[in-house]
Amino acid sequence: MKSQEVRNQFLEFFKSKKHSIVASAPMVIKDDPTLMFTNAGMNQFKEYFLGNGTPKSNRIADTQKCLRVSGKHNDLEEVGMDTYHHTMFEMLGNWSFGDYFKKEAIQWAWELLTEVYGIDKNILYVSVFEGAKDENLEMDQEAYDLWSAIVPEDRIIMGNKKDNFWEMGDQGPCGPCSEIHVDLRSEDEKKKVPGRELVNQDDPLVVEVWNLVFMQYNRKANGLLEKLPAQHVDTGMGFERLCMALQGVKSNYDTDVFTPLIREIETITNTTYDKDSLPTNEDGKVSVAIRVIADHVRAVSFSIADGQLPSNTGAGYVIRRILRRAIRYGFTFLNTKEPFIYKLVETLSKQMSDAFPELKAQKNLIINVIKEEEQSFLRTLDQGLALLDNVIKNTNGKEVSGEKAFELYDTYGFPIDLTALILSEQGYTLDEKGFETELQKQKERSRAASQVSTGDWQELSKETSEGFVGYDNLSTDVKITRYRKVSSKKEGELYQFVFNKTPFYPEGGGQVGDKGYLEATNGDVVYIIDTKKENNLIVHFSKNLPKKIEGSFKAVVDSKQRARTAANHTATHLLHQALRSILGTHVEQKGSMVHSGNLRFDFSHFAKVSSEELKEVEDFVNARIREHLPLEEKNGISYDQAIADGAIALFGEKYGDSVRAIRFGESMELCGGTHVQNTRDIWHFKITSESAIAAGVRRIEAITSDAAKEYFTSQSESFNEVKAVLKNAKDPVKAITSLQEENTSLKKQIELLLKDKAKNLKGDLKSEFQEINGVNFLAKKVDLDAAGIKDLSFELGGELENILVVFGAEKNGKALLSCYLSKNLVDEKSLNAGQIVRELGKYIQGGGGGQPFFATAGGKNPEGIKEALENAKQYLS
């Protein structure tokens, strides 16, 4: 059975059981601060389990893209080493929100596996929660009784809390679960050891295929459990493992989910995949590398399609780390020194675009981003190899310190296992304990910085929330329905409030959250410093609690900030329209950030936007502003209808069945943000910068409204100051051009004079060298600039042998040091000019670097030059 058929049969089966089939949510999560990525099928339904929203149907099924590479669920280091762990995987799932419970979930799971898919009942095992005395949790007798009516009791396994009690996190809905395991071993192996003894023992052929979670409890912050008002079912079945079972193979990588990618890797790299080899031998290492690359290209491609580009922070850093792991495996074990992973995207797109059309739609962007990342990291690897050579040269003995290896890893991104491999090839060892110590220190610093302590919600009212009412009202009377305290090292102690309704817009769609204040009837004021959305709750942040938490308040949004933010948000829509009109309809929004002071807009485009094109874009947007286009808003229309009407939807955004469409003239987008009532309220649009942020992705930053007025006022003042300096010249541009030409001429004259000065100085200096341990040494303060010092150093190096020259100079109140070494001394004496100036730089309160034979340092303490020159001799002692 082909994987496409496996997926379709699952969805059709649950459709026949009256489930609504929904699309996979984006893999990158945007409104849940507890998660970076979707790591389980239930993530997009958290708000329903928490009681913060109502699903369109009480029965839902889907296939969900998941990523497990960070936080509690992190399978990254296992990927490739075995046959069944993955970073990105599909999770087939069915859900009941207060509808059916254990009976139906168990019966339907068995029916699908054994009757529809035809899996042999005799190779299936099930597990049931055995209970936990320390938490007064009883054995799941109901599930046991249901299973015992279906399978022999010797195929029912009692599972502990670790394996058979599922929790969303430290707090929140949780409950017992039943796992279904499949034994794919040969008959001979089954005779030797019963399958039940290998369940949950990490056997690659006795694997969990489906987990049925029965949500019955809510975990409080103090660890206590309380019963949920409604019981839910949350199931998750590993698609890749299911395909392994149905296709009669012994590895997920031998299914048609991965074989097309593996064949393409073999062709491109001229290697052979041996599914039976061990990871410890040479063939096995090649096969591990091929598995890693086949897995990782899926994770990275789907992330980029969902709007997450590789970067140095947050979710983007995780994606970059996955891709770099794949590149490194190819570099080390497949001997690939040129980019090639990007070539696999075509195969992946053909294979999975029917189920996930975003892959086809974003294919060119994915290819460009991966290719550029490959080129960049391969350059980093080359640089790291050179740095590692230098570390080895400067190592006494045969063990390289863990601290040095960590510096390569942390600062330059050089993989530690590659460091260990190269060291072993050259007869060196790595101080692994030292490296682990440094790594743990970094993790502890990071953990301490990001650690957040969250209290339980204190419920004050069961009143139904009206949600956001701030499109039309910037103030309204509210009640606090719940609140909690949160503490973090970064932000200190804060309070979070939820109101029965709110005029405060929560951060989302690139727009920052509103600020403002709460005013009690007695006049007391509490300031709202931010507003965010979490699992469908609009959460307001404050540094203080109201003196009287119960009662009515007036919630007031900062109207000036809202107006500026709205102007910037509407401008992003007009900018998007302008870019598509002027650059082409290939332009798609790839991200935005809308503040009250400025806006940032990321978009797909293959080249730098020229100054002429930027001028056209500005003129286009400002023409729409001058047309005084009114806001046309459609609320509650269907997604399909909005798209049919011409609205633009963004990749990576999760849209419901009912959407809000915003139109200004010909610009129409799906958007939940706040906007001006008329484009005239934007006043003016001004681009302040255009740059590249990734392959095929550009960024424009711009200002509107008050910020644009301040910009033009500042420009006018600066222009008047320039005119005053130019003695009110009638043509300032002509006057500046004349000054530049005169300056260029004078610079050339000075350069010639300094060269003559250096030549004259060179003759005098030759006699001042002194020989120390076979090296001709000179340390002297000179009256030259940086270029003159360099010329002088190289001229001396061309005429004298075995020299070490350190020059100091003072220019415009700043200190300058330089070091020149004859190239033979770098190897023979293990000297390094860069290291010398870095260490001498401390005397002038500065630093620097350069090449091993010539380097410079700058500092702010000219008085330290004398001491630096006096200490230069120590390198020859």
C-alpha positions in Angstrom: 0.0 0.0 0.0 1.5 3.3 -1.1 1.9 6.0 1.5 -0.6 8.3 -0.3 -3.2 5.5 0.0 -2.4 5.0 3.7 -3.0 8.6 4.4 -6.2 8.8 2.4 -7.7 5.6 3.9 -7.2 7.0 7.4 -9.0 10.2 6.6 -11.8 8.4 4.7 -12.3 6.0 7.6 -12.8 8.8 10.1 -14.9 10.7 7.7 -17.2 7.7 7.7 -17.4 8.0 11.5 -18.8 11.5 11.1 -15.5 13.3 11.7 -14.7 16.7 10.1 -11.4 16.5 8.1 -9.3 19.6 8.7 -6.1 20.8 7.2 -2.7 20.5 8.9 -1.8 23.6 10.9 1.5 25.3 10.1 4.5 23.6 11.7 5.7 27.0 13.2 3.5 28.1 16.1 2.7 31.8 16.5 0.3 32.3 19.4 1.5 29.8 22.0 4.5 31.1 24.1 5.1 27.5 25.4 6.0 26.1 22.0 8.1 27.0 19.0 6.9 24.2 16.8 3.9 21.9 16.4 5.2 18.8 18.1 2.0 16.8 18.3 -1.3 16.6 16.4 -3.2 18.1 19.3 -1.3 21.5 19.4 -3.7 23.3 17.1 -6.6 22.1 19.3 -5.2 23.2 22.7 -7.7 26.0 23.0 -10.6 23.5 22.9 -9.0 21.2 25.6 -8.4 24.3 27.7 -12.0 25.5 27.3 -11.0 28.7 25.6 -12.8 28.0 22.3 -15.4 25.9 20.6 -14.5 23.6 17.7 -16.6 23.7 14.5 -17.2 20.0 15.1 -16.9 17.7 18.2 -15.3 15.1 16.0 -12.2 16.0 14.0 -9.5 14.1 12.1 -6.4 15.2 10.2 -2.8 14.5 9.3 -0.5 17.0 11.0 3.0 18.1 10.2 5.1 17.8 13.4 8.6 18.8 14.4 10.5 17.4 17.4 13.8 19.1 17.8 13.5 21.3 20.9 12.2 21.4 24.4 10.7 18.3 26.1 10.4 16.3 22.8 13.8 16.4 21.1 14.7 13.5 18.8 17.4 15.2 16.8 20.5 13.2 18.0 18.7 9.9 17.4 17.8 10.8 13.8 19.8 8.7 11.3 21.3 6.5 14.0 18.2 4.3 14.1 15.4 3.5 11.7 12.4 5.1 13.3 13.2 8.5 14.8 12.6 11.7 12.8 12.7 15.4 13.1 9.7 16.2 10.9 7.0 13.5 10.8 3.3 13.2 10.1 0.9 12.4 12.9 -2.5 11.0 11.9 -5.0 11.8 14.5 -8.7 11.7 15.5 -10.2 13.9 18.3 -13.4 14.0 20.3 -14.2 17.2 22.2 -16.6 16.1 24.9 -18.3 13.6 22.5 -17.2 10.0 22.4 -14.6 8.6 24.8 -12.7 5.4 25.4 -15.1 2.8 24.0 -15.3 4.3 20.5 -11.7 5.3 20.4 -10.5 1.8 21.2 -13.0 0.0 18.9 -12.3 2.3 15.9 -8.6 2.1 16.3 -8.7 -1.7 16.3 -11.2 -1.8 13.3 -9.0 0.5 11.2 -5.7 -1.3 11.9 -7.0 -4.9 11.5 -10.0 -4.7 9.2 -9.2 -1.7 6.9 -5.4 -1.9 6.8 -5.4 -5.6 7.4 -2.6 -5.8 10.0 -2.4 -9.3 11.5 -4.0 -9.1 15.0 -1.3 -11.5 16.3 1.5 -9.0 15.9 -0.3 -6.2 17.8 0.1 -5.4 21.5 -1.8 -2.8 23.6 -0.9 -1.0 26.8 -3.0 0.3 29.6 -2.1 2.7 32.5 -1.3 0.8 35.6 -2.0 3.7 38.0 0.3 5.7 40.2 0.0 5.5 44.0 2.0 8.6 44.6 -0.6 10.7 42.8 -3.7 8.6 43.9 -4.2 7.7 40.3 -6.0 4.3 39.9 -5.4 1.8 37.1 -7.4 2.6 33.9 -9.8 -0.3 34.5 -12.3 1.0 31.9 -9.6 0.8 29.1 -8.5 -2.6 30.3 -12.0 -4.0 30.2 -12.6 -2.6 26.7 -9.3 -4.0 25.4 -9.8 -7.4 27.0 -13.0 -7.8 25.0 -11.0 -7.4 21.8 -7.5 -9.0 22.4 -6.2 -11.8 24.5 -5.1 -10.7 28.0 -1.5 -11.8 27.3 -1.4 -9.0 24.7 -2.4 -6.3 27.2 0.6 -4.7 28.9 0.4 -2.6 32.1 2.3 0.6 31.5 3.8 3.1 34.0 3.2 6.9 34.2 6.1 7.6 31.9 4.7 5.6 29.1 1.0 5.6 29.7 0.0 8.9 31.2 0.1 11.8 28.7 0.5 15.4 29.8 0.4 18.6 27.7 3.1 20.2 29.8 3.8 21.0 33.5 0.3 22.4 33.7 -2.9 21.7 31.7 -5.1 18.9 30.5 -3.8 15.3 30.8 -4.9 11.7 31.3 -4.1 8.0 30.9 -3.4 6.6 27.5 -3.4 3.3 25.6 -0.6 2.6 23.2 -0.8 0.2 20.3 2.5 -1.5 19.4 3.3 -3.6 16.3 5.9 -6.5 16.3 7.6 -6.5 12.8 10.2 -9.2 13.6 10.7 -12.4 11.8 8.9 -15.6 13.0 12.2 -17.0 14.3 12.8 -13.9 16.4 9.3 -14.0 17.8 9.8 -17.5 18.9 13.0 -16.6 20.9 11.6 -13.6 22.7 7.9 -12.7 23.1 6.9 -9.3 21.7 5.4 -8.2 25.0 8.8 -8.2 26.6 10.2 -5.7 24.0 7.4 -3.2 24.1 8.8 0.3 25.0 12.3 -1.2 25.1 13.6 0.8 22.1 13.6 -2.3 19.8 13.6 -1.0 16.2 11.0 -3.6 15.1 8.7 -3.6 18.1 7.4 0.0 17.9 4.5 2.1 19.1 2.3 2.9 16.1 -0.7 4.7 17.8 -1.3 6.4 21.1 -4.9 6.9 22.3 -5.0 9.6 25.0 -8.0 10.0 27.2 -8.0 13.5 28.7 -9.7 13.4 32.1 -7.7 15.7 34.3 -6.2 19.2 34.6 -2.8 19.5 36.1 -2.5 22.6 38.4 0.6 24.6 39.0 1.0 22.9 42.4 1.0 19.5 40.7 -2.5 18.5 41.9 -5.0 17.0 39.5 -8.6 18.0 39.1 -11.2 16.4 36.8 -12.0 18.2 33.6 -15.7 19.2 33.2 -15.7 17.4 29.8 -13.7 14.3 28.7 -11.8 14.4 25.5 -10.0 11.9 23.1 -6.7 12.8 21.5 -5.0 10.2 19.4 -1.8 10.3 17.4 -0.5 7.7 15.0 3.0 7.8 13.4 2.4 7.9 9.7 5.9 6.8 8.8 5.8 3.8 11.2 2.4 2.8 10.0 3.7 2.8 6.4 6.6 0.6 7.6 4.1 -1.9 9.0 1.9 -1.9 5.9 4.7 -2.0 3.3 6.4 -5.1 4.9 9.8 -3.4 5.5 12.0 -3.2 8.6 12.7 0.6 8.6 10.8 3.8 8.1 13.5 4.7 5.6 12.7 1.7 3.4 9.1 3.0 2.9 8.1 5.0 -0.2 8.0 8.0 2.2 11.8 8.1 2.0 13.1 5.9 -0.8 12.7 8.5 -3.6 14.9 11.0 -1.6 17.4 8.3 -0.7 17.8 7.3 -4.4 18.3 10.9 -5.4 21.0 11.4 -2.7 22.8 8.2 -3.9 22.7 9.6 -7.5 23.9 13.1 -6.6 26.7 12.0 -4.2 27.7 8.8 -6.0 27.2 6.8 -2.9 25.3 3.6 -2.0 22.7 3.2 0.8 23.1 0.0 2.7 20.1 -0.5 4.9 21.6 -3.4 6.7 25.0 -1.9 7.6 25.9 -0.9 11.2 26.4 2.8 12.1 29.9 1.9 13.4 31.5 0.8 10.1 32.3 2.9 7.1 29.3 1.8 5.0 27.1 2.4 8.0 28.4 5.9 8.4 27.5 6.6 4.8 24.0 5.2 5.4 23.5 7.2 8.6 24.5 10.3 6.6 22.0 9.5 3.9 19.2 9.0 6.4 20.0 12.2 8.2 19.9 14.2 5.0 16.7 12.5 3.8 15.0 13.3 7.1 16.4 16.8 7.5 15.6 18.2 4.1 11.9 17.4 4.8 12.0 19.3 8.1 13.7 22.3 6.7 11.6 22.5 3.5 8.3 22.3 5.4 9.5 25.0 7.9 10.4 27.4 5.1 7.1 26.7 3.3 5.4 27.6 6.6 7.2 30.9 6.7 10.1 30.2 9.0 13.5 31.1 7.5 16.8 29.9 9.0 18.3 32.6 11.3 20.4 33.1 14.4 17.6 33.3 17.0 14.5 31.3 18.2 12.7 29.0 15.8 15.0 30.2 12.9 18.1 29.0 14.8 16.6 25.5 15.2 15.9 25.3 11.5 19.4 26.5 10.7 20.8 23.9 13.1 18.9 21.0 11.5 20.1 22.1 8.0 23.7 22.5 9.2 23.6 19.0 10.7 22.6 17.6 7.3 25.3 19.6 5.5 27.9 18.4 8.0 27.0 14.8 7.5 27.3 15.2 3.7 30.6 17.0 4.1 32.1 14.4 6.4 30.7 11.1 5.2 29.6 11.6 1.6 32.6 13.8 0.7 30.4 16.6 -0.7 32.2 19.9 -0.7 29.6 21.7 -2.8 25.9 22.5 -2.1 23.6 19.6 -3.1 20.8 19.3 -0.6 18.8 22.0 -2.3 18.5 19.7 -5.3 16.4 17.3 -3.3 13.5 19.8 -3.0 12.2 18.9 -6.5 11.9 15.2 -5.5 10.2 16.1 -2.2 7.8 18.5 -3.9 6.7 15.9 -6.5 6.3 13.3 -3.7 4.2 15.3 -1.2 2.6 18.3 -2.9 -0.7 16.5 -3.4 -1.1 16.3 0.4 0.7 19.5 1.2 0.4 22.0 -1.7 2.5 24.6 0.1 5.6 22.6 -1.0 4.9 23.2 -4.6 3.8 26.8 -4.2 7.0 27.7 -2.2 9.4 25.4 -4.1 11.6 28.1 -5.6 12.0 29.9 -2.3 12.8 26.7 -0.5 15.5 25.8 -3.1 17.1 29.3 -3.0 17.2 29.5 0.8 18.7 26.0 1.3 21.3 26.6 -1.4 22.5 29.9 0.2 22.6 28.3 3.6 24.7 25.4 2.2 27.1 27.8 0.6 27.4 29.9 3.8 28.0 26.9 6.1 30.5 25.2 3.8 32.5 28.5 4.0 32.2 28.3 7.8 33.5 24.7 7.7 36.5 25.8 5.6 37.2 28.6 8.1 36.7 26.3 11.0 39.3 23.8 9.6 41.8 26.6 9.4 41.1 27.7 13.0 41.3 24.1 14.2 44.7 23.8 12.5 45.8 26.8 14.5 44.5 25.4 17.7 46.4 22.1 17.1 49.6 24.1 16.4 49.3 25.9 19.7 48.5 22.8 21.8 51.1 21.5 24.1 50.8 17.7 24.2 48.2 15.6 22.4 45.0 16.7 24.0 43.1 19.8 22.8 41.3 21.6 25.5 37.5 21.4 25.7 37.4 25.2 26.2 39.1 25.8 22.8 36.8 23.2 21.1 33.8 24.9 22.6 34.9 28.3 21.3 35.0 26.8 17.8 31.6 25.3 18.3 29.9 28.3 19.9 31.5 31.2 18.1 32.1 29.7 14.6 29.4 27.0 14.5 32.0 24.3 14.0 30.4 20.9 14.9 32.1 19.2 17.9 31.9 15.7 16.4 33.8 17.0 13.3 36.4 18.5 15.6 36.8 15.1 17.4 37.1 13.3 14.1 39.8 15.6 12.7 41.7 15.4 15.9 41.7 11.6 16.0 42.9 11.5 12.4 45.9 13.7 13.4 46.7 11.7 16.5 45.1 14.1 19.0 42.4 13.6 21.5 39.7 16.0 22.7 39.0 16.9 26.3 35.4 15.9 26.1 34.7 16.5 29.8 36.0 20.1 29.4 33.8 20.6 26.4 30.7 19.3 28.2 31.4 21.5 31.2 31.5 24.6 28.9 28.3 23.4 27.1 26.4 22.9 30.3 27.5 26.4 31.5 26.0 27.9 28.4 22.8 25.9 28.7 22.4 26.9 32.3 22.9 30.6 31.4 20.3 30.2 28.6 17.9 28.3 30.8 18.2 30.8 33.6 17.6 33.7 31.2 14.5 32.2 29.7 13.0 30.5 32.8 9.4 31.5 33.5 7.3 30.6 36.5 3.6 30.6 35.7 0.9 30.4 38.4 -2.6 28.9 38.0 -5.3 31.1 36.6 -7.5 32.5 39.4 -11.0 32.5 38.0 -13.2 35.4 39.1 -16.1 34.9 36.8 -17.5 32.3 34.4 -18.9 35.1 32.2 -18.6 34.2 28.5 -16.0 36.3 26.7 -17.0 38.6 23.9 -13.4 38.7 22.8 -11.9 41.6 20.9 -14.2 44.7 20.5 -11.4 47.1 19.6 -12.0 47.6 15.9 -14.6 50.2 16.7 -13.9 51.1 20.4 -10.7 52.3 22.0 -12.3 52.2 25.5 -15.0 50.1 27.1 -16.2 48.9 30.5 -14.8 45.5 31.4 -14.5 43.0 34.2 -11.5 40.8 35.0 -12.6 37.2 34.5 -9.3 35.6 35.5 -5.7 36.5 36.4 -2.4 34.9 37.3 1.2 35.8 38.3 4.2 35.1 36.1 7.8 35.6 37.0 11.0 35.5 34.9 14.6 36.5 35.3 14.3 38.7 32.2 11.1 40.6 33.0 10.7 40.2 36.7 7.2 39.7 38.2 4.2 40.5 36.0 0.5 39.9 36.2 -1.7 38.7 33.4 -5.4 39.5 33.1 -8.2 38.2 30.9 -11.3 40.5 30.5 -14.9 39.6 29.6 -14.2 41.8 26.5 -11.4 44.0 25.4 -10.5 46.9 23.2 -6.8 45.9 23.4 -5.5 44.3 20.2 -3.3 41.2 21.0 0.0 40.8 19.2 -0.5 38.9 16.0 -0.1 39.1 12.2 3.1 41.0 12.7 1.3 43.8 14.6 2.4 44.6 18.1 0.0 44.4 21.0 -1.8 47.5 22.3 -0.8 49.4 25.5 -3.0 51.5 27.7 -4.5 51.4 31.2 -7.3 50.1 33.4 -9.1 52.6 35.5 -11.2 51.5 38.5 -14.3 53.4 39.6 -12.4 54.9 42.6 -9.8 56.4 40.2 -7.0 53.8 40.7 -5.1 53.1 37.5 -3.2 50.0 36.4 -1.1 50.3 33.2 -1.3 47.6 30.5 2.2 47.3 29.1 1.5 44.6 26.4 -1.3 42.4 25.0 -0.8 38.9 23.6 -2.9 35.9 22.5 -2.4 32.5 24.1 -4.5 29.5 23.1 -7.3 31.8 22.0 -7.2 33.9 25.2 -6.4 37.6 25.0 -3.9 38.2 27.8 -3.1 41.7 29.1 0.2 42.3 30.9 0.8 44.6 33.9 3.3 45.2 36.6 0.6 45.6 39.2 -2.6 44.2 40.4 -5.6 46.5 40.9 -6.2 47.2 44.6 -9.7 45.7 44.2 -9.5 42.9 41.6 -13.3 42.3 41.5 -15.6 45.0 40.1 -15.8 47.1 36.9 -13.0 48.9 35.2 -12.7 51.2 32.2 -10.2 49.7 29.7 -8.5 52.4 27.6 -6.2 51.9 24.7 -3.3 54.3 24.0 -5.1 56.0 21.1 -1.9 57.7 19.7 0.0 54.5 19.6 -3.0 52.6 18.0 -3.4 55.3 15.3 0.3 55.2 14.4 0.3 51.4 14.4 -2.9 51.3 12.3 -1.3 53.7 9.7 1.8 51.4 9.5 -0.3 48.3 9.2 -2.4 49.7 6.3 0.8 50.9 4.7 2.1 47.3 4.7 -1.0 46.2 2.6 -0.5 49.1 0.1 3.3 48.2 0.0 2.5 44.6 -0.8 0.2 45.7 -3.6 2.8 48.1 -4.9 5.6 45.4 -4.9 3.3 43.0 -6.8 2.4 45.7 -9.3 5.9 46.9 -9.9 8.2 43.9 -9.4 5.7 41.1 -10.4 3.1 38.8 -8.9 5.8 36.4 -7.8 6.2 38.7 -4.8 4.7 37.2 -1.6 4.8 38.5 1.9 7.2 36.5 4.1 6.8 38.3 7.3 6.1 41.7 8.8 6.5 43.7 12.0 4.2 46.7 12.6 5.1 49.0 15.4 3.8 52.5 16.2 7.1 54.0 15.1 7.9 52.1 11.9 7.1 49.1 9.8 9.1 46.2 8.4 8.0 44.1 5.4 9.7 40.9 4.2 8.9 39.6 0.7 10.1 37.1 -1.9 12.1 38.6 -4.7 15.1 37.3 -6.6 17.2 40.5 -6.8 18.0 43.8 -5.0 15.3 46.4 -5.5 16.9 49.2 -7.4 16.6 52.8 -6.3 14.4 53.6 -9.3 12.1 50.7 -8.4 12.0 51.8 -4.7 11.0 55.3 -5.9 8.2 53.7 -8.0 7.0 51.8 -4.9 7.0 54.9 -2.8 5.1 56.8 -5.5 2.5 54.0 -5.8 1.8 53.9 -2.1 1.6 57.6 -1.8 -0.8 57.8 -4.8 -3.1 55.4 -2.9 -2.8 57.7 0.2 -3.8 60.7 -1.9 -6.8 58.9 -3.4 -8.3 58.8 0.1 -9.4 55.2 -0.2 -11.9 54.2 2.5 -11.6 51.0 4.6 -13.9 48.2 3.3 -14.2 45.4 5.8 -15.8 42.0 5.5 -16.2 40.0 8.7 -17.3 36.4 9.0 -17.1 35.4 5.4 -15.8 32.0 4.4 -12.2 31.5 3.5 -13.1 30.1 0.1 -15.3 33.0 -0.7 -12.7 35.6 0.4 -10.1 33.9 -1.9 -12.6 33.8 -4.8 -13.2 37.6 -4.3 -9.4 38.2 -4.8 -8.1 38.3 -1.2 -4.5 37.4 -0.6 -3.8 34.8 2.1 -0.3 34.3 3.6 1.6 31.0 3.7 2.3 29.9 7.3 -0.8 31.5 8.7 -3.7 29.5 10.3 -7.0 30.6 9.0 -10.4 29.4 10.3 -13.5 28.7 8.2 -14.6 32.3 8.9 -12.2 35.1 8.1 -11.9 38.9 8.0 -11.0 40.6 4.7 -9.6 44.1 4.5 -9.9 46.1 1.2 -8.4 49.5 0.3 -9.2 50.1 -3.4 -7.6 47.2 -5.3 -5.7 45.9 -2.2 -7.5 43.1 -0.5 -5.9 40.8 2.1 -7.1 38.4 4.9 -6.1 40.2 8.1 -7.1 40.4 11.7 -5.1 43.6 12.5 -6.2 47.2 13.0 -6.3 49.7 10.2 -7.0 53.4 9.4 -10.5 54.3 8.3 -9.2 56.1 5.2 -5.7 56.0 3.5 -5.5 59.8 4.0 -4.8 59.0 7.7 -1.5 57.5 6.8 -0.4 61.1 5.7 2.8 59.9 3.8 4.8 56.8 3.2 8.7 56.8 3.2 11.0 53.9 2.7 14.1 54.1 5.0 16.0 50.9 3.9 16.0 47.9 1.6 18.1 44.8 2.3 18.4 41.0 1.9 17.6 38.8 4.8 17.9 35.4 3.0 18.2 33.9 -0.5 15.3 35.2 -2.4 13.9 37.2 0.5 14.2 41.0 0.8 13.2 43.4 3.6 11.9 47.0 3.3 11.7 49.2 6.3 9.5 52.3 6.2 7.7 55.0 8.2 4.4 56.8 8.0 2.3 59.4 9.8 4.1 61.3 12.7 7.4 59.4 12.1 7.4 60.6 8.5 6.7 64.2 9.6 9.6 64.0 12.0 11.8 62.5 9.3 11.1 65.3 6.9 11.5 68.0 9.6 14.9 66.5 10.6 16.0 66.3 6.9 15.0 69.9 6.4 17.0 71.0 9.5 20.0 69.0 8.4 19.8 70.6 4.9 19.7 74.1 6.4 22.8 73.3 8.6 24.7 72.0 5.5 23.8 75.2 3.6 25.0 77.3 6.5 28.3 75.4 6.6 28.6 76.0 2.8 28.0 79.7 3.5 24.5 79.5 1.9 25.8 78.4 -1.5 23.1 78.7 -4.2 23.8 75.2 -5.4 24.8 73.1 -2.4 25.3 69.9 -4.5 27.8 71.7 -6.7 29.6 73.2 -3.7 29.9 69.7 -2.0 31.2 68.1 -5.2 33.8 70.8 -5.4 34.9 70.2 -1.8 35.1 66.4 -2.5 37.3 66.9 -5.5 39.5 69.2 -3.5 39.7 66.7 -0.6 40.6 63.9 -3.0 43.4 65.9 -4.4 44.8 66.9 -1.0 44.6 63.2 0.1 46.7 62.1 -2.8 49.3 64.8 -1.9 49.4 63.7 1.7 49.8 60.0 0.7 52.8 61.0 -1.4 54.3 63.0 1.4 53.8 60.1 3.9 55.3 57.6 1.5 58.4 59.9 1.2 58.5 60.2 4.9 58.3 56.5 5.4 61.1 55.9 2.9 63.3 58.3 4.7 62.4 56.7 8.0 63.1 53.2 6.7 66.8 54.0 6.3 67.1 55.3 9.8 65.2 52.4 11.3 67.3 49.7 9.7 70.1 50.5 12.1 67.9 50.3 15.2 67.1 46.5 14.9 68.6 44.3 17.6 69.0 40.6 17.3 67.2 38.5 20.0 67.4 34.7 19.8 68.0 34.7 16.1 65.2 37.3 15.4 65.8 40.9 14.2 63.5 42.9 16.5 62.3 46.5 16.5 59.5 48.1 18.6 59.1 51.9 18.0 56.5 54.7 18.1 56.3 56.4 14.7 54.4 59.4 13.3 52.5 57.7 10.5 48.9 56.7 9.8 47.8 53.1 9.4 48.5 52.9 5.6 51.9 54.4 6.1 52.8 52.0 8.9 51.7 49.0 6.7 53.8 50.2 3.7 56.8 50.7 5.9 56.4 47.3 7.6 56.2 45.5 4.3 59.1 47.4 2.8 61.3 46.5 5.8 60.1 42.9 5.4 61.2 42.9 1.8 64.7 44.1 2.6 65.5 42.3 5.9 65.2 38.7 7.1 63.8 37.2 10.3 62.2 40.3 11.5 59.6 41.0 14.1 58.4 44.7 14.0 55.9 46.3 16.4 55.0 49.9 15.6 52.9 52.2 17.7 51.2 55.5 16.6 48.8 58.1 17.9 46.2 59.7 15.6 43.3 62.0 16.6 43.5 60.9 20.2 43.4 57.2 19.4 46.1 54.6 19.7 47.3 52.2 17.0 49.5 49.2 17.2 50.8 47.0 14.4 52.9 43.8 14.2 54.8 42.4 11.2 56.5 39.0 11.1 58.7 37.5 8.4 56.6 34.6 7.2 59.2 32.0 8.0 59.0 33.0 11.7 55.3 32.1 11.8 56.1 28.4 11.4 59.6 28.2 12.8 59.0 30.1 16.0 55.2 29.5 16.3 54.6 33.3 16.4 51.4 34.9 15.3 51.0 38.6 14.6 47.2 38.5 15.4 47.8 37.0 18.8 50.6 39.5 19.6 48.5 42.6 18.8 45.5 41.2 20.6 47.5 40.7 23.8 49.4 44.0 23.5 46.1 45.8 22.7 45.2 45.6 26.4 47.7 48.3 27.1 45.9 50.7 24.9 42.4 49.5 26.0 41.6 48.1 22.7 41.9 45.0 20.5 42.3 43.9 16.9 43.6 41.1 14.8 44.6 40.1 11.2 46.8 37.6 9.5 49.5 35.5 11.2 52.2 37.7 9.6 50.6 41.1 9.8 48.0 42.4 12.2 46.8 45.7 13.7 45.0 46.8 16.9 43.3 50.1 17.8 42.5 51.5 21.3 41.4 54.5 23.2 44.4 54.9 25.4 47.5 56.4 23.6 49.4 56.6 26.9 49.6 52.8 26.9 51.6 52.7 23.6 54.9 53.0 25.5 54.2 50.1 27.8 52.9 48.0 24.9 56.2 48.5 23.0 58.2 47.7 26.0 56.4 44.4 26.5 56.7 43.3 22.8 60.2 41.7 23.6 58.5 39.0 25.7 57.5 37.1 22.6 61.2 36.4 21.8 62.3 35.3 25.3 
